[in-house]
Amino acid sequence: IMEASDGQIWVVGNYAPPVSYDGEKWTVHAENYPPTYATTGQFLGAWSIAEDSRGVLHVACATGLLRYDEGSWQRILTSAEVGRIETLHLDSDGTFWAGSWGQGIFKQEKNGSWTQVWKTGRVWSLHETQNGQLIAVLRNGGLLQWNGKIWSQHPSFNSGIKSINDRNGVGFVEQPG
């Protein structure tokens, strides 16, 4: 769920195309959206929706990365290229990121193209700290950090951290046991 720059609320899920709410009515956005569980019986989950710095919506899903442009969905990266995209993040510098199950991290370039900047790992989530540090949480419990040029293992890489939640500017770390 997210609020777009135009004030609409967008919701994605595993069983239907994305929907938006403009304050008065809900609208289903199914034009060119890939088949869903409801129509195929196959799990084609959508895990994240986010807006890039140009105001274009993207959906992270099992079939890759989708872009909503002029009222229609377009697949811009396939699962063969990027794996299963699970998380999207727009950082404070306006850089748009995508985290993948098995294919690492992708960065949207200024021209809108995508570059793989970390080649391995199952990326669970991407977060930005108050001081602008970008962190990636991997499903195996590892952490990566972005220094503005490259991703590297955070000093607590094998700490067993499973998620980071940002609540009103305060980071909470959840560890097993």
C-alpha positions as CSV (number, residue, x, y, z in Angstrom):
1,I,0.0,0.0,0.0
2,M,1.3,3.5,-0.8
3,E,0.2,7.0,-1.3
4,A,1.2,8.4,-4.7
5,S,2.3,12.0,-5.3
6,D,-1.2,12.8,-6.7
7,G,-2.8,11.7,-3.3
8,Q,-4.2,8.5,-4.6
9,I,-3.9,5.4,-2.4
10,W,-2.6,2.3,-4.2
11,V,-2.9,-1.3,-3.1
12,V,-1.3,-4.4,-4.6
13,G,-1.7,-8.1,-3.6
14,N,-1.4,-11.6,-4.8
15,Y,-4.9,-12.2,-6.2
16,A,-6.0,-9.3,-8.2
17,P,-4.6,-6.3,-10.2
18,P,-3.7,-3.1,-8.4
19,V,-6.4,-0.8,-7.2
20,S,-6.4,2.9,-6.4
21,Y,-8.6,5.1,-4.2
22,D,-9.0,8.8,-5.0
23,G,-10.9,9.7,-1.9
24,E,-14.3,8.9,-3.5
25,K,-14.0,5.6,-5.4
26,W,-11.9,2.6,-5.9
27,T,-10.6,1.9,-9.4
28,V,-9.1,-1.5,-10.6
29,H,-6.1,-1.0,-12.9
30,A,-6.1,-4.2,-15.0
31,E,-5.2,-2.9,-18.5
32,N,-2.3,-5.2,-19.6
33,Y,-1.7,-6.4,-16.0
34,P,-0.3,-9.9,-16.0
35,P,-2.7,-12.8,-15.2
36,T,-3.3,-13.2,-11.5
37,Y,-4.1,-16.1,-9.2
38,A,-7.8,-15.3,-9.6
39,T,-7.6,-16.1,-13.3
40,T,-4.8,-18.7,-13.5
41,G,-4.6,-20.4,-10.2
42,Q,-0.9,-19.7,-10.2
43,F,0.8,-17.6,-7.6
44,L,2.0,-14.4,-9.3
45,G,2.4,-12.3,-6.2
46,A,2.8,-8.5,-6.2
47,W,4.8,-7.6,-3.1
48,S,5.5,-3.9,-3.4
49,I,4.3,-0.7,-5.2
50,A,6.3,2.5,-5.3
51,E,6.7,5.7,-7.3
52,D,9.9,6.7,-8.9
53,S,11.3,10.3,-8.9
54,R,9.4,11.0,-12.1
55,G,6.1,10.1,-10.6
56,V,5.8,6.7,-12.5
57,L,4.3,3.8,-10.5
58,H,6.1,0.4,-10.4
59,V,5.0,-2.9,-9.1
60,A,7.4,-5.5,-7.8
61,C,6.1,-9.0,-8.5
62,A,7.0,-12.7,-9.2
63,T,7.1,-12.0,-13.0
64,G,9.6,-9.1,-12.7
65,L,9.0,-5.4,-12.6
66,L,6.0,-3.6,-14.0
67,R,5.5,0.1,-14.8
68,Y,2.2,1.9,-15.0
69,D,2.3,4.4,-17.8
70,E,-0.6,6.2,-19.4
71,G,-3.2,4.0,-17.9
72,S,-1.6,0.7,-18.9
73,W,0.9,-1.8,-17.3
74,Q,4.1,-2.6,-19.1
75,R,6.6,-5.2,-18.0
76,I,10.0,-3.5,-18.0
77,L,12.1,-6.2,-16.5
78,T,11.2,-9.9,-16.7
79,S,11.8,-12.5,-14.0
80,A,14.4,-14.1,-16.3
81,E,16.4,-10.8,-16.1
82,V,15.9,-9.8,-12.5
83,G,14.3,-12.8,-10.7
84,R,11.3,-12.1,-8.4
85,I,11.3,-8.5,-7.4
86,E,10.2,-8.2,-3.8
87,T,10.9,-4.7,-2.6
88,L,11.1,-1.2,-4.1
89,H,12.6,2.0,-2.5
90,L,13.0,5.6,-3.6
91,D,15.9,7.1,-1.6
92,S,16.2,10.8,-0.5
93,D,18.5,11.5,-3.5
94,G,15.8,10.4,-5.9
95,T,17.4,7.1,-6.8
96,F,14.9,4.2,-7.3
97,W,16.0,0.7,-6.2
98,A,14.6,-2.8,-6.6
99,G,15.5,-5.8,-4.5
100,S,15.2,-9.3,-6.0
101,W,14.9,-12.8,-4.7
102,G,18.1,-14.4,-5.9
103,Q,19.4,-11.7,-8.3
104,G,20.5,-9.0,-5.9
105,I,19.8,-5.3,-6.2
106,F,18.9,-3.1,-9.2
107,K,19.3,0.7,-9.6
108,Q,17.2,2.8,-11.9
109,E,19.5,5.1,-13.9
110,K,18.6,8.8,-14.7
111,N,17.5,7.7,-18.2
112,G,15.0,5.2,-16.7
113,S,17.1,2.0,-17.6
114,W,18.0,-0.5,-14.8
115,T,21.4,-1.7,-13.8
116,Q,22.2,-4.7,-11.6
117,V,24.5,-3.3,-8.8
118,W,24.6,-6.3,-6.4
119,K,24.6,-9.7,-8.1
120,T,23.6,-12.1,-5.4
121,G,21.2,-12.6,-2.4
122,R,17.6,-12.7,-1.6
123,V,16.8,-9.1,-0.8
124,W,14.0,-8.8,1.8
125,S,13.8,-5.0,2.1
126,L,15.6,-1.7,1.5
127,H,15.7,1.1,4.0
128,E,17.2,4.5,4.4
129,T,18.5,5.7,7.8
130,Q,18.0,9.2,9.1
131,N,21.6,10.1,8.0
132,G,20.9,8.9,4.5
133,Q,22.6,5.5,4.7
134,L,20.9,3.0,2.5
135,I,20.7,-0.6,3.9
136,A,19.5,-3.8,2.3
137,V,18.2,-6.6,4.5
138,L,18.8,-10.1,3.0
139,R,16.6,-13.1,3.8
140,N,19.5,-15.0,5.2
141,G,19.8,-12.3,7.9
142,G,22.6,-10.4,6.3
143,L,22.9,-6.7,5.8
144,L,24.4,-4.7,2.9
145,Q,25.2,-1.0,2.9
146,W,25.5,1.5,0.0
147,N,28.3,4.0,0.1
148,G,27.1,6.1,-2.8
149,K,29.1,4.0,-5.3
150,I,29.0,0.3,-4.4
151,W,27.1,-2.1,-2.1
152,S,29.2,-4.0,0.4
153,Q,28.6,-6.2,3.4
154,H,27.7,-4.3,6.5
155,P,29.9,-5.0,9.6
156,S,27.0,-7.0,11.1
157,F,26.5,-9.0,7.9
158,N,25.9,-12.3,9.6
159,S,24.0,-11.0,12.6
160,G,20.8,-12.9,12.0
161,I,18.8,-9.7,11.5
162,K,15.5,-10.4,9.7
163,S,13.9,-7.0,9.3
164,I,14.2,-3.3,10.1
165,N,11.1,-1.3,10.8
166,D,11.2,2.5,10.6
167,R,8.7,3.9,13.0
168,N,8.6,7.7,13.1
169,G,12.3,8.0,12.3
170,V,13.3,5.4,14.9
171,G,14.8,2.1,13.6
172,F,13.8,-1.1,15.3
173,V,15.8,-4.2,14.6
174,E,14.3,-7.7,15.0
175,Q,16.6,-10.6,15.7
176,P,15.7,-14.2,16.2
177,G,15.3,-15.7,19.7
